[in-house]
């Protein structure tokens, strides 16, 4: 008689597990009744879409060419220990409108408990109107490792050595 694991679904995928590691839990605290719950748009999505949560009475923000704005989401987050939140641009906004995240990816540390806000920049030549509830960025929850920092008298040699920008070729 075959024993089936309660965490296995058809096709051998694991529910609640990611690469043999338990799926992290992202806890959210609603700060505004107008906030849209961050959500994965498809089963294969790497990032949760983050929506703009503008103050009551403000339906939109205009982002002028070259301007950086900080946009609230209406949520405080608790990223699990051992993980970070990476705030990344949405490809549609970036390619169609030139709107991106200036520090992409922005990092949310696991000990941050303030409101999740998104820095956006308009790289285009035209003003862009961001409306309340519009999906504006993505949040990827990713594992991190803190390194032990050691000062050494010299580093081991490699084939690349100190070759920097472009040193490995054009393509």
Beta strands, then each sheet from edge to edge (+ up, - down):
strand 1: 17-18
strand 2: 21-22
strand 3: 27-30
strand 4: 48-51
strand 5: 60-63
strand 6: 68-78
strand 7: 83-89
strand 8: 99-100
strand 9: 106-108
strand 10: 115-122
strand 11: 128-131
strand 12: 135-143
sheet 1: 1+ 2-
sheet 2: 3+ 6- 10+ 8-
sheet 3: 4+ 12- 7+ 9-
sheet 4: 5+ 11-
end
